[in-house]
Every structure is written in structure tokens, then in C-alpha cells.
Amino acid sequence: MKYNYNIEIRNETDKDEIFNKYKQTVYDHIFGEISGSFNFDLDLLVVFKEIPEDKQFINEETYNAGTTLIEDRFAIILNILSLEKLPDDGGLDLTISICHELCHVYDLYLVTHNKYYSVNPLPYSQKSLKDLTISKGWLFWTEFHAYFLTYKYFNDEYSCPTFSQIVNGYEELTNQFATIQAIDDFESEESIAKIEKFKDNIDDFIYFTAKYLAGSIFKEKKNNTDEEQVTTHDFYEQVNNICYHSTSKLIPLLRKAHGMRLTKKLYNLGKYLLTNIYEEFNFFTIKRGDSILFAYCN
């Protein structure tokens, strides 16, 4: 069966010269990636931006790309820096970003077009607890899946968080949690900012755990050595359990991430994360109006 692929590429930076020079290269690369592997019609928007933000919890990492929905279309955001690097790295940075984000697009299509139960997992809030749980499962799954493919094809070129970094991150969350619990005035702007930052760090911990689990498959020797060195850490058991149980829920998705049982698998993964990570740090789901949100409950 022949599928229709519509790809629009936009530049939202002032670097028109570098964009115009490599625009066709980007188009050809994306079309080559999706042709034959995306077994559905795809209307895709590709936007180049300047992306200055980075993640600094557990492991410093630049936000180099992203996947979202824009104008009711699937969209990937790419860093214009990838094009600026192209003469020096031969397009490696661009290729890795495209491979990673197209995996997110594929996963997003499957969950938003599931004929048995569809949901958009991207919004921060959801209309039901079920949808929020599926959303959290999907976010963990799609990062694992995208990094799984990234490490599969670019193992030597791409770094992976170590197990000790994940354990140290969990320890840092525990220390932050103790600070949050000691707050007297939860209504002050300073307290609210601390709680919001704490929630962001929990999200980052989950993100980097997914990345670690994906990378450890292809960097087994290095990570096994690292794990042996951290077994005496106070939080080794907690993090080891999180990795073990998360992996047990990821494997069924790796085998089959579509069809009737897709959302059930994502729900089971999301439920585990809600119960064993968010709730462990006193973040619970609440209903506010027509939406389900996270709230810190002391």
C-alpha cells in the first residue's frame, strides 16, 4: 500500500542562509526515514528554532529537539544548531535528532489513532485519571523507545547516563523532598517555586531513567561495571527496583506497541510510575474543574 507523506519545513530563526542551504538535505533525509517505515499517511511540520534550554538534573543535556502537535499536525522542532554543525560533523547531530524525534512521531500517531482507545498524551493535564496515567506511561515509553533506536544506530557516538548517576539523582530527590517537607508556608512564591522545581526534577529523573534503560542494552559492559561499584549506595535498592519493574513493563511494549492492548500496557507502566515515584514524593493526582492535575500534598 502506498502512503501519502506531506512534509513542510519552516525556519523560525534569523539564520536564513544556513537554513536555505540545507533545507533540501533535511527534506530528503526525513522522507528517506519515513518512506517505507511509516505505514500510515503523515502530515508533518518540521520547524527549526534556536533552543537555548538544557536539562541539568542528573546529567547536563541540551534540548536539541522536540515533538508536538501544531495546527493539528504532527510536528518536530529541530535546533538550528544542528545545521550549523553539519559542515563539521557530516550531519551526525541532525541525523540523530531526526531519528529520535521521528520515533516520537510514530509512537504519538499510534496512541492518538488507536481505534480501541485513543488519547493525546502531550497535554500537561488530562480529562480523566485514566488518560493522565496513560500519558505518563507513554512519555516514559516513547523516550525509552526513541533512545533504544538512537543507541542501536549511534551507539559509539552517543553518551548514556550511568547507573550511579541515576542513583545519585534519586538521592538528590530525597534530599530535596526533606527540604520541601520542612516548609512552613506553602503559599509563598518561594515555596511554590521550590515545589515546581522539585516536580520538574522528578520528571527529569524519570526521563533519564528511561534513557539509561535504553542505553544500558547497548552499553551493557560499561553499565554493569558501574552498577557493581554502586551496590553499597543507600538508595541502590530503591533505584534498582524502579529499573527492574519499569523494564518488565517496557518489554511488552517493545514487542508490540500497537493494537487493542496498547493503552492497557501504557496504563500499567504509568500506574507504576505514579505509585512508586510521584506518590513516594507526595505528588498525587487531583481533579480541578474538568482536568486531572498533579498536586503536592504534605
C-alpha positions as CSV (number, residue, x, y, z in Angstrom):
1,M,0.0,0.0,0.0
2,K,1.3,3.5,-0.9
3,Y,1.0,6.2,1.8
4,N,0.9,9.9,1.4
5,Y,3.7,11.9,3.2
6,N,3.4,15.7,3.3
7,I,6.4,17.4,4.8
8,E,6.6,21.2,5.4
9,I,9.9,22.7,6.7
10,R,9.9,26.1,8.3
11,N,12.6,28.3,9.7
12,E,11.8,30.4,12.7
13,T,15.3,31.8,13.2
14,D,17.1,34.6,11.6
15,K,19.6,32.2,10.1
16,D,18.1,32.0,6.6
17,E,21.3,31.3,4.8
18,I,22.2,28.1,6.6
19,F,18.6,27.0,6.6
20,N,18.1,27.5,2.8
21,K,21.5,25.8,2.1
22,Y,20.4,22.6,3.8
23,K,16.6,22.6,3.6
24,Q,16.5,20.1,0.8
25,T,19.0,17.9,2.6
26,V,16.7,17.9,5.6
27,Y,13.7,17.1,3.5
28,D,15.5,14.2,1.7
29,H,16.7,12.7,5.0
30,I,13.3,12.9,6.6
31,F,11.5,11.5,3.6
32,G,14.0,8.6,3.5
33,E,13.4,7.9,7.1
34,I,9.6,7.7,6.9
35,S,9.3,6.2,3.5
36,G,8.5,2.5,3.9
37,S,8.6,2.5,7.7
38,F,5.7,4.8,8.4
39,N,2.7,2.7,7.4
40,F,0.2,5.5,7.6
41,D,-0.5,8.8,5.9
42,L,1.6,11.5,7.6
43,D,1.2,15.3,7.5
44,L,4.5,16.5,9.2
45,L,5.6,20.0,10.1
46,V,9.4,20.5,10.7
47,V,10.3,23.7,12.5
48,F,13.9,25.0,13.0
49,K,14.3,27.1,16.1
50,E,17.1,28.3,18.4
51,I,16.8,26.2,21.5
52,P,18.9,27.6,24.4
53,E,17.4,25.5,27.3
54,D,19.0,22.4,28.8
55,K,18.4,19.8,31.4
56,Q,20.9,19.9,34.3
57,F,19.4,17.4,36.8
58,I,21.4,14.1,36.8
59,N,23.2,14.8,33.5
60,E,23.6,18.0,31.6
61,E,21.8,17.7,28.3
62,T,20.7,20.3,25.7
63,Y,17.1,20.4,24.5
64,N,18.1,19.7,20.9
65,A,14.7,18.8,19.5
66,G,11.1,18.1,20.4
67,T,7.9,16.5,19.2
68,T,4.5,18.1,19.5
69,L,1.3,18.9,17.6
70,I,1.0,22.2,15.8
71,E,-2.0,23.3,13.7
72,D,-3.5,19.8,14.2
73,R,-0.4,18.4,12.5
74,F,2.4,16.3,13.8
75,A,5.4,18.5,14.3
76,I,9.1,18.1,15.2
77,I,11.2,21.0,16.5
78,L,14.8,20.9,15.5
79,N,17.7,23.1,16.7
80,I,19.2,25.3,14.0
81,L,22.5,24.5,15.7
82,S,22.3,21.1,14.0
83,L,22.5,22.7,10.6
84,E,25.4,24.9,11.7
85,K,27.3,21.8,12.9
86,L,26.7,20.0,9.6
87,P,29.9,21.0,7.7
88,D,32.0,19.8,10.7
89,D,30.1,16.7,11.9
90,G,28.8,15.5,8.5
91,G,25.2,15.8,9.6
92,L,25.6,13.5,12.6
93,D,23.8,15.8,15.1
94,L,20.9,16.4,12.6
95,T,20.6,12.7,11.8
96,I,20.4,11.7,15.5
97,S,17.8,14.4,16.2
98,I,15.7,13.4,13.2
99,C,15.9,9.6,14.1
100,H,14.9,10.3,17.7
101,E,12.0,12.7,17.0
102,L,10.5,10.6,14.2
103,C,10.3,7.7,16.6
104,H,8.3,10.0,18.9
105,V,6.0,10.9,16.0
106,Y,5.5,7.3,15.2
107,D,4.6,6.5,18.8
108,L,2.4,9.6,19.0
109,Y,0.5,8.5,15.9
110,L,-0.2,5.0,17.3
111,V,-1.6,6.3,20.6
112,T,-3.7,9.1,19.1
113,H,-5.1,6.9,16.3
114,N,-5.7,3.7,18.3
115,K,-9.2,2.5,17.3
116,Y,-9.8,0.8,20.6
117,Y,-8.9,3.7,22.9
118,S,-7.2,6.9,21.7
119,V,-5.6,9.7,23.8
120,N,-3.4,12.7,23.2
121,P,-0.6,12.1,25.8
122,L,1.1,15.5,25.3
123,P,-1.0,18.0,27.4
124,Y,0.1,18.6,31.0
125,S,-3.4,18.0,32.3
126,Q,-5.9,15.4,31.1
127,K,-9.6,14.9,31.3
128,S,-9.5,11.7,33.3
129,L,-7.2,9.8,35.6
130,K,-7.0,7.0,33.1
131,D,-5.8,9.4,30.4
132,L,-3.2,11.0,32.7
133,T,-1.9,7.6,33.7
134,I,-1.7,6.5,30.1
135,S,0.1,9.8,29.3
136,K,2.7,9.2,31.9
137,G,3.3,5.7,30.7
138,W,3.5,6.9,27.1
139,L,6.1,9.6,27.9
140,F,8.3,7.1,29.6
141,W,7.8,4.5,26.9
142,T,8.5,6.9,23.9
143,E,11.7,8.2,25.5
144,F,12.9,4.6,26.1
145,H,11.9,3.6,22.5
146,A,13.5,6.7,20.9
147,Y,16.7,6.2,22.8
148,F,16.6,2.5,22.2
149,L,16.8,3.2,18.4
150,T,19.3,6.1,18.9
151,Y,21.7,3.8,20.8
152,K,21.0,1.0,18.3
153,Y,22.2,3.0,15.4
154,F,24.5,5.5,17.1
155,N,26.0,3.6,20.0
156,D,29.5,4.8,19.6
157,E,28.5,8.5,19.0
158,Y,26.0,8.9,21.8
159,S,26.6,9.0,25.6
160,C,24.4,7.3,28.1
161,P,23.7,8.2,31.8
162,T,25.3,5.7,34.2
163,F,23.5,3.8,36.8
164,S,25.4,5.7,39.5
165,Q,24.1,9.0,38.0
166,I,20.5,7.7,38.3
167,V,21.1,6.6,41.9
168,N,22.7,9.9,42.8
169,G,19.7,11.7,41.1
170,Y,17.3,9.7,43.3
171,E,19.4,10.7,46.4
172,E,19.1,14.3,45.4
173,L,15.4,14.0,45.0
174,T,15.2,12.5,48.5
175,N,17.3,15.5,49.9
176,Q,15.0,18.0,48.1
177,F,12.0,16.1,49.5
178,A,13.2,16.6,53.0
179,T,13.6,20.3,52.3
180,I,10.1,20.6,50.9
181,Q,8.6,18.7,53.9
182,A,10.2,21.3,56.2
183,I,8.4,24.2,54.5
184,D,6.1,26.2,56.9
185,D,4.3,28.4,54.4
186,F,3.3,26.5,51.3
187,E,1.5,29.6,49.9
188,S,4.6,31.8,49.5
189,E,6.0,32.4,46.0
190,E,9.4,31.0,47.1
191,S,7.8,27.8,48.3
192,I,5.7,27.4,45.2
193,A,8.8,27.8,43.1
194,K,10.7,25.2,45.1
195,I,7.8,22.7,44.7
196,E,7.6,23.3,41.0
197,K,11.3,22.8,40.6
198,F,11.1,19.6,42.6
199,K,8.3,18.3,40.3
200,D,10.5,19.2,37.3
201,N,13.4,17.3,38.8
202,I,11.1,14.2,39.3
203,D,10.1,14.4,35.7
204,D,13.8,14.6,34.7
205,F,14.6,11.7,36.9
206,I,12.0,9.6,35.0
207,Y,13.3,10.9,31.7
208,F,16.9,10.0,32.4
209,T,15.9,6.6,33.8
210,A,14.2,5.8,30.5
211,K,17.3,7.0,28.7
212,Y,19.6,4.9,31.0
213,L,17.5,1.7,30.5
214,A,17.6,2.1,26.7
215,G,21.3,2.8,26.6
216,S,22.2,0.0,29.0
217,I,21.0,-2.5,26.5
218,F,23.7,-1.4,24.0
219,K,26.4,-0.4,26.6
220,E,26.0,-3.4,28.8
221,K,29.6,-3.9,29.8
222,K,30.2,-0.3,30.9
223,N,26.9,-0.1,32.8
224,N,27.3,-3.4,34.5
225,T,30.7,-2.3,35.9
226,D,29.2,1.0,37.0
227,E,26.3,-0.9,38.8
228,E,28.8,-3.1,40.6
229,Q,30.5,-0.1,42.0
230,V,27.3,1.5,43.4
231,T,25.7,-1.5,45.2
232,T,26.6,-0.2,48.6
233,H,24.8,3.2,48.0
234,D,22.0,3.9,50.4
235,F,19.5,4.2,47.5
236,Y,20.7,1.4,45.3
237,E,17.8,-1.0,46.2
238,Q,15.1,1.6,45.5
239,V,16.5,2.6,42.1
240,N,17.3,-1.0,41.2
241,N,13.7,-1.9,41.9
242,I,12.4,1.0,39.8
243,C,14.6,-0.1,36.9
244,Y,13.6,-3.7,37.2
245,H,9.9,-3.1,37.4
246,S,9.9,-0.4,34.7
247,T,11.7,-2.7,32.4
248,S,9.2,-5.5,33.0
249,K,6.5,-3.1,31.8
250,L,8.5,-1.8,28.8
251,I,9.3,-5.2,27.3
252,P,5.7,-5.9,26.3
253,L,5.6,-2.6,24.5
254,L,8.9,-3.3,22.8
255,R,7.5,-6.5,21.5
256,K,4.2,-4.9,20.3
257,A,3.4,-1.2,20.7
258,H,0.1,-1.1,18.9
259,G,-3.4,-2.7,18.8
260,M,-6.0,-3.5,21.4
261,R,-3.7,-3.8,24.4
262,L,-1.5,-0.7,23.7
263,T,-3.3,1.6,26.1
264,K,-3.5,-1.1,28.7
265,K,0.2,-1.6,28.6
266,L,0.8,2.2,28.8
267,Y,-1.6,2.4,31.7
268,N,0.2,-0.3,33.6
269,L,3.5,1.5,33.1
270,G,2.0,4.9,34.0
271,K,0.4,3.5,37.1
272,Y,3.7,2.1,38.3
273,L,5.4,5.5,37.9
274,L,2.6,7.3,39.6
275,T,2.5,5.0,42.6
276,N,6.2,4.3,43.0
277,I,7.8,7.6,42.1
278,Y,5.4,10.5,42.2
279,E,3.4,9.4,45.2
280,E,6.7,8.4,47.0
281,F,7.5,12.1,46.9
282,N,3.9,13.3,47.8
283,F,2.7,14.2,44.4
284,F,-0.8,13.0,43.9
285,T,-3.4,13.5,41.1
286,I,-6.3,15.7,41.9
287,K,-9.4,16.8,39.9
288,R,-9.7,20.5,39.3
289,G,-12.6,21.6,37.1
290,D,-12.7,19.3,34.1
291,S,-9.0,18.4,34.4
292,I,-6.8,16.0,36.3
293,L,-3.6,17.6,37.6
294,F,-0.7,16.9,39.9
295,A,-0.6,18.4,43.4
296,Y,1.9,18.3,46.2
297,C,0.2,17.0,49.4
298,N,2.3,17.4,52.6
